[in-house]
Amino acid sequence: MSVHRKIEKFLRRTNMPATKFGRLAIGDPRLVRDLRNGRELRPLTEARLEAFLAAQGAGR
């Protein structure tokens, strides 16, 4: 599953605002909006997001 899809599932499950997620995960409140508009992630950023999601228990 792509990290973008994992983020969307996490947002639905937690009802966290997209801007808060981006700010907490990587310090970028526009992250989710940019991903929805086609932003491509660098491998290091993707790894940081995966680690954040894992720490939040997104695998549940």
C-alpha atoms as a printed R data frame, in Angstrom:
   type eleno elety resid chain resno       x      y      z
1  ATOM     1    CA   MET     A     1   0.000  0.000  0.000
2  ATOM     2    CA   SER     A     2   1.354  3.432 -0.884
3  ATOM     3    CA   VAL     A     3   2.247  5.884  1.857
4  ATOM     4    CA   HIS     A     4  -0.311  8.312  0.414
5  ATOM     5    CA   ARG     A     5  -3.052  5.736  0.846
6  ATOM     6    CA   LYS     A     6  -1.860  4.942  4.374
7  ATOM     7    CA   ILE     A     7  -2.046  8.634  5.235
8  ATOM     8    CA   GLU     A     8  -5.587  8.930  3.878
9  ATOM     9    CA   LYS     A     9  -6.690  5.894  5.904
10 ATOM    10    CA   PHE     A    10  -5.008  7.289  9.011
11 ATOM    11    CA   LEU     A    11  -6.759 10.643  8.572
12 ATOM    12    CA   ARG     A    12 -10.161  8.973  8.207
13 ATOM    13    CA   ARG     A    13  -9.585  6.697 11.198
14 ATOM    14    CA   THR     A    14  -8.339  9.426 13.535
15 ATOM    15    CA   ASN     A    15 -10.322 12.411 12.215
16 ATOM    16    CA   MET     A    16  -7.063 14.369 12.340
17 ATOM    17    CA   PRO     A    17  -7.008 17.463 10.130
18 ATOM    18    CA   ALA     A    18  -4.698 17.071  7.144
19 ATOM    19    CA   THR     A    19  -2.739 20.189  8.060
20 ATOM    20    CA   LYS     A    20  -2.093 18.919 11.585
21 ATOM    21    CA   PHE     A    21  -0.884 15.582 10.227
22 ATOM    22    CA   GLY     A    22   1.601 17.225  7.895
23 ATOM    23    CA   ARG     A    23   2.835 19.576 10.606
24 ATOM    24    CA   LEU     A    24   3.332 16.755 13.130
25 ATOM    25    CA   ALA     A    25   4.803 14.261 10.671
26 ATOM    26    CA   ILE     A    26   7.316 16.396  8.787
27 ATOM    27    CA   GLY     A    27   6.670 20.007  9.671
28 ATOM    28    CA   ASP     A    28   4.759 20.768  6.457
29 ATOM    29    CA   PRO     A    29   1.085 21.666  6.901
30 ATOM    30    CA   ARG     A    30   0.565 21.552  3.103
31 ATOM    31    CA   LEU     A    31   1.834 17.971  2.757
32 ATOM    32    CA   VAL     A    32  -1.508 16.195  2.324
33 ATOM    33    CA   ARG     A    33  -2.913 18.849 -0.003
34 ATOM    34    CA   ASP     A    34   0.219 18.634 -2.125
35 ATOM    35    CA   LEU     A    35   0.053 14.818 -2.208
36 ATOM    36    CA   ARG     A    36  -3.564 14.991 -3.323
37 ATOM    37    CA   ASN     A    37  -2.429 17.324 -6.105
38 ATOM    38    CA   GLY     A    38   0.273 14.958 -7.346
39 ATOM    39    CA   ARG     A    39   3.324 15.716 -5.208
40 ATOM    40    CA   GLU     A    40   5.996 13.048 -5.461
41 ATOM    41    CA   LEU     A    41   7.816 12.164 -2.259
42 ATOM    42    CA   ARG     A    42  11.557 11.808 -1.922
43 ATOM    43    CA   PRO     A    43  12.646  8.474 -0.429
44 ATOM    44    CA   LEU     A    44  13.796 10.079  2.838
45 ATOM    45    CA   THR     A    45  10.491 11.925  3.268
46 ATOM    46    CA   GLU     A    46   8.565  8.757  2.551
47 ATOM    47    CA   ALA     A    47  10.614  6.915  5.179
48 ATOM    48    CA   ARG     A    48   9.907  9.672  7.720
49 ATOM    49    CA   LEU     A    49   6.182  9.414  7.008
50 ATOM    50    CA   GLU     A    50   6.236  5.621  7.325
51 ATOM    51    CA   ALA     A    51   8.021  5.953 10.675
52 ATOM    52    CA   PHE     A    52   5.508  8.536 11.901
53 ATOM    53    CA   LEU     A    53   2.573  6.344 10.899
54 ATOM    54    CA   ALA     A    54   4.152  3.312 12.576
55 ATOM    55    CA   ALA     A    55   4.711  5.294 15.777
56 ATOM    56    CA   GLN     A    56   1.053  6.355 15.722
57 ATOM    57    CA   GLY     A    57  -0.142  2.780 15.343
58 ATOM    58    CA   ALA     A    58  -1.406  3.217 11.776
59 ATOM    59    CA   GLY     A    59  -1.062 -0.512 11.177
60 ATOM    60    CA   ARG     A    60  -4.109 -1.229 13.333
